[in-house]
Amino acid sequence: MDDEQSEGPTFSFSDIYHELLSAINPDDDISPCLRSVKAPLDVRVVLECVHALVRENRETRSSKSIVKIPALPDVKYSLVQIFHLINDTWSFDKNERLELIIAWHFVCLDMVCDWIELFDQICRHLQIDQHIFNSRDSEKELKDSVQWFRGSTDARCAFLHAVAIQDSVNQLPFNCTNTFWMPIPIFAASGMFSFSRLSGMTSVSVPASIHWESTLVDQSNVGEAVQQDISWKKTQAFMLSNIKTTNCGIGPARNLPFEMKKMQTLMHGLASQWGIAVEMSVALASTTGLTQWFAFFCSQALAWVVLLWLPKYAVPDAQPKNAVAIDPAPVGASFEFFMWPSYMTNISLTLPCIDHFNKLYSRKMPIRIGGTTQYRATYDPALKGYVSYSVNNPLEAPMSLTYGPKFFDLIKKFGSESILGFNRGLNNRTNTFAAVLKAKEKVAKNLWAIELGNEPDYVVNHWKSPLPMLAGGGYAIPFEIEPDWPNLPYLIGNSYNKTVKDATKVYNGHFYAFSNATADDLGPEMKYHAKTAGRPYILGEKGFHRLDYEMDSTFGSAIQTTDKTLRVDHAQTFLTEPEAFFNWWWSDHVNAPFYGAYFGALAVAGAFKVALINTDYYSGGGTRSEAKFTLTGLRSNSVKALRMTGLSSETTVPVTQTKSSPQPSIRGQSFSNKNCELGGKQNTEKLSVKKGKLEITLKASEALIVYL
């Protein structure tokens, strides 16, 4: 620290601790003394000292201490100061800052919750043998801790810190997570997720942006400016909410079984390097079993809930006045820009998989060519090949690429109506317009629309003021983490002039869980804004996440793909890098999301059908919940139906398929990894109608099409 302060005053660690624990106003600027802590190692040392004070506050019961232990409010205030220090110090790179943030959240979690005791209670209750911590003879019973977790503000804070630890770890490169101190914070966060499940929760709504200072410091006298902060409002709403009830107004719901599985996978990776992580990995694998235990324990309660919730729909005799026209090709595919030539020339599953949609529509499936790499693409009229780029790993997306006129020839060969993306984002107007004119010259008959930018707000920093309309962003729903980004209603109502509106053919939104959007948000976007401008609305991309998680290749992802397809007039679904988990197919097998896309197309391509879907999660263990649907007003004595199902929400498609493979199915059939053909015995269900009424049972993560 002395070397770093050679041009100014020097401070000892004693000075720093005195400064941390003697300040009064949490809103004060960071003092020069605290700003002297510029090295990540120094910040870690300061955090370790504060962590020791946290433990002393909890464990010291004797008057024999040789030092006076600061009161807990003083320790909390010191953590606020350290939080500001970590975020305001410009000398930290991104990974250093993330590592320090993880350490900070771990100290905060340990301060508001004795997570070691909670984990010990879980293990004793589930009879899991663990040697990580000494078993404690606590007078507190598990039911008392469960009550504390359901109703305590500290418990909510602990859960938020656990979520933050996981989110931060997910942003780190693997070589940064593989450090000796990382297993403990991950293990603590996993323990909070486990206890949440034990407390009866399967999902929890969490603010997308959290005001961390308000979780530590008394909020009774905050200023008006803070009260107007959306992150402060959402954080306070979370603190006052019923944590057991999902509330989309607070933020996106975290699926706890999924979160637990991700943490277990991460810990398993660390176990190859650190001995303590081996035992932790085993313990987490065991506690994940409480999902199955809890499902069995609550089976009677689940049945009771299902009896109360019985969806009932009347089938009309004639077309309702508010009916909308069905798009003749309602589901299309979106190809990542740089991968378009590979999909057409190298990946053998592309054409046979798309052919299922072609046959269903009796026309070519619509496509979109765009995505992240359209913003990295430069048109080169002299290039002889399709694309040119260089990457270290063939599965990586290039940071820059060029493409030539031959790129457009593949569109003509494919022969479908296409949305084609261009790179207006980096503001090379001449190059972009040259590419547009060449595309018009070569494939005008196939161009349904052109896309000037993919999520244009991402490139706002490349433009100089005054910003063009493209910098406003085009999300269907604004990000909570960036609440000032305008959404589609703002763009249509405030930003776009008549010239822009007249030139716009279609409004294209992206719908991910990370976007913090809900079904309630999507309806107004489509019905009241895009259509008031006289233009249709489509989903250009949709999925669980914008990032790449293993759960995106599960049957649960197929269910959400079908669900979103049923909510829009015209949908297109995202395909990107060749091995991304949310792809419909990889080079060697058909992925689970493809089942959801095809089933969605079966549901909305053509009339005289009813599509039903149960989006509940099922882990694969314990009792699988059910939902009963009732249709009335039917005139026939029986109807036919086809079902999409899987063994669980987490079912994936194995690379090597056998008759007993645990893979999704549509009417009993599955797609072949060799040629995308449907194989297996077709099972069309025949359902009885009694006095015009049809009762149908759908298990968790199932969908059904009823042919009227």
DAGI-V34721 format. One record per backbone hydrogen bond with DSSP energy under -1.0 kcal/mol. CO is the residue of the C=O (numbers start at 0). NH is the residue of the N-H. If there is no record, write none. Layout:
co-><CO:CO>
nh-><NH:NH>
This chain:
co-><2:4:11:12:13:14:15:16:24:30:33:35:38:39:40:41:42:43:44:45:46:47:48:49:50:51:52:53:54:55:70:71:72:73:74:75:76:77:78:79:80:81:82:83:84:88:92:93:94:95:96:97:98:99:100:101:102:103:104:105:106:107:108:112:113:114:115:116:117:118:119:120:121:122:135:140:141:142:143:144:145:146:147:151:152:153:154:155:156:157:158:159:160:161:162:163:164:165:168:172:172:173:176:178:181:182:183:184:185:186:187:188:189:190:191:192:193:194:195:196:201:203:209:211:212:212:222:223:225:228:229:230:231:232:233:234:235:241:246:246:251:253:254:255:256:257:258:259:260:261:262:263:264:265:266:268:269:269:274:275:276:277:278:279:280:281:282:283:285:286:287:288:289:290:291:292:293:295:297:298:299:300:301:302:303:304:310:312:319:329:331:332:333:334:336:338:339:340:341:341:346:348:349:350:353:354:355:356:357:357:365:366:367:368:369:370:371:372:375:377:379:385:387:392:400:401:402:403:404:407:408:409:410:416:417:417:418:419:421:423:426:427:428:429:430:431:432:433:434:435:436:437:438:442:445:448:450:451:454:455:456:458:459:467:468:469:481:486:487:488:489:489:490:496:497:498:499:506:508:510:512:517:518:520:521:522:523:524:525:528:529:530:535:537:538:540:543:548:549:550:553:554:555:556:557:558:559:560:561:563:570:572:576:579:583:588:590:591:591:592:593:594:595:596:597:598:599:600:603:607:609:611:613:613:617:624:626:628:629:630:631:636:638:639:640:641:642:643:644:647:648:650:657:660:664:665:666:668:669:671:676:678:684:686:689:691:692:693:695:697:701:702:703:704:705>
nh-><5:7:15:16:17:18:19:20:27:34:36:37:42:43:44:45:46:47:48:49:50:51:52:53:54:55:56:57:58:59:74:75:76:77:78:79:80:81:82:83:84:85:86:87:88:91:96:97:98:99:100:101:102:103:104:105:106:107:108:109:110:111:112:114:117:118:119:120:121:122:123:124:125:127:137:144:145:146:147:148:149:150:151:155:156:157:158:159:160:161:162:163:164:165:166:167:168:169:171:175:176:177:178:181:185:186:187:188:189:190:191:192:193:194:195:196:197:198:200:199:255:253:211:214:215:216:226:227:228:232:233:234:235:236:237:238:239:244:249:250:205:203:258:259:260:261:262:263:264:265:266:267:268:269:270:271:272:273:278:279:280:281:282:283:284:285:286:287:288:289:290:292:293:294:295:296:297:298:301:302:303:304:305:306:307:308:629:631:322:570:572:367:574:369:339:342:343:344:345:346:349:352:353:354:357:358:359:360:361:362:332:418:334:420:336:373:374:375:400:402:382:403:401:395:377:387:379:406:407:411:412:413:414:366:447:448:368:450:423:426:428:431:432:433:434:435:436:437:438:439:440:441:442:445:417:419:421:423:457:458:459:461:462:470:471:472:484:490:491:492:493:494:495:500:501:502:503:537:539:542:515:521:522:524:525:526:527:529:530:532:534:533:506:508:571:510:512:551:552:553:557:558:559:560:561:562:563:564:565:566:331:333:579:582:590:585:593:594:595:596:597:598:599:600:601:602:603:604:605:707:705:703:700:701:648:699:697:695:312:693:314:688:686:706:684:704:666:702:664:650:555:554:660:662:644:668:682:665:678:675:671:669:640:638:692:633:689:630:628:626:613:643:611:641:609>
